[in-house]
Amino acid sequence: MPADESAAARRADRPRAAGAISRALTPPLPAGLGLPAGLVLRSRPAAGPRRPPTPRGGARGAGTPPGRPRRGAGVRRTYERARRAWDRPLTAYYLILGSSLLITVLGLVMVYSASMIKALELARPGTYFFRKQFLAAVIGAALMLLASRMPVKLHRALAYPLLMGTVFLMVLVQVPGIGMSVNGNQNWIYLGGPFQLQPSEFGKLALILWGADLLARKQDKRLLAQWKHMLVPLVPVAFMLLGLIMLGGDMGTAIILTAILFGLLWLAGAPTRLFAGVLAFAGLIGFLLIKTSPNRMSRLGCIGASEPGPGDSCWQAVHGIYALASGGWFGSGLGASVEKWGQLPEPHTDFIFAITGEELGLAGTLSVLALFAALGYAGIRVAGRTEDPFVRYAAGGVTTWITAQAVINIGAVLGLLPIAGVPLPLFSYGGSALLPTMFAVGLMIAFAREDPAARAALAMRRPGVRWKTMRRRVTKRPSGER
């Protein structure tokens, strides 16, 4: 047989051989069960190398070399890595500690720069205000460390003594011969030498601790569903503190105390109509207090002013804008401010943010805003992730206090809000404002450490615990085994 005929015969026999193999491998059907007409059983093809799945995007992804990462994979990995780092248990702890310390250190630098000319005008050394602020910062750091190491039960035990002591000091302020007036406000007690004390600053901390303890105990007894238990005695005590503050004429501190009260009511779950009622009542009182005071009315009229106005009534607000505008992107340099040479009143207290913008520029002011935003976020995170009602109310109250005061101060410097006379927390000059604020920051650090996941993470970071853990994990192997 020729070669071409034998090859053709082999190709013809292949389908018959495949059919025979298929019939041999296919099990016989039971009797009585037939196949429908036209249905043919086919054998599965032999297992071979599977084709890789076609990537999304069709032909565009098919041409990507196998060793090269896809476009955008690096950005996605960076995002996932940042999200995991942001969700770690110690994120709030480090944010509170780091942002508060950076704000305080930067505040010390700016107090020294902004207060030099003011100190020389008063025939004092150029470092006069800086030394006082530095001493207050050292004492405040000790208070912050103490508060961060205190257990939550001890914080709750301090609520009532701190409230009663603050009320006593605020009453002493109004006694002639004991209280003293500064810039028209009768809210200070003379301690001797260059030291003075403003008890109303401690009233913010006292209201937060006492209000958090009160609301936590009522929540444990399921009494907050009734409006009378939610309002009494929290609102009357807060109004008593507001009355003592307003006797001295300090409208700015009264606004901050009102914001703290609203923050506690909001966290307690006050219904909208009840919250709106208290807000309307407080707004009516504030309107009457502003309407009856020419000084407060003139401050209200300086919102958005671009000229000093008649009688230079808006001098401070306008020169604050001038300082910010002359700073540019990166400022004129540390210590090179022009407005602090007698043009801008209170450059180291209420308007230190304006001097920061003039000397450090937009980059410096945005850095300060970012630090306050990080501190506020960390406080909200601590309040939102805890199961302890006292921790939630106290952390929320402290966050409301620092955030509201920063917004009011910066808003006044930017010309968006009336000048309220409140310092920038942790940043402006003033030991009476710095000490309770740093204690409150230590309070939030203690709350961040009390989280179970954060406590476990901190325990694993101790050298002794890590060594013991590593020693437990290592098992002895027989001699000679690698």
Secondary structure, DSSP 4 states (H G I P E B T S, - for coil): --HHHHHHHHHHHHHHHHHHHHHHHSPPPPTT--PPTT----PPPPP-PPPPPPPTTTHHHHTS-TTSPPTTHHHHHHHHHHHHHHTSTTHHHHHHHHHHHHHHHHHHHHHHHHHHHHHHHTT--TTHHHHHHHHHHHHHHHHHHHHHHS-HHHHHHTHHHHHHHHHHHHHHHTSTTTEEEETTEEEEEEEETTEEE-HHHHHHHHHHHHHHHHHHHHHHTT-TTSHHHHHTTHHHHHHHHHHHHHHTT-HHHHHHHHHHHHHHHHHTT--HHHHHHHHHHHHHHHHHHHHT-HHHHHHHTTTT--S--GGGTTHHHHHHHHHHHTTTTT-S-TT--STTTTTSSSTTTTTHHHHHHHHHHHHHHHHHHHHHHHHHHHHHHHHHH---HHHHHHHHHHHHHHHHHHHHHHHHHTTSS-----PPTTTSS-HHHHHHHHHHHHHHHHHHHHSHHHHHHHHHTSHHHHHHHHHHH-----TT--
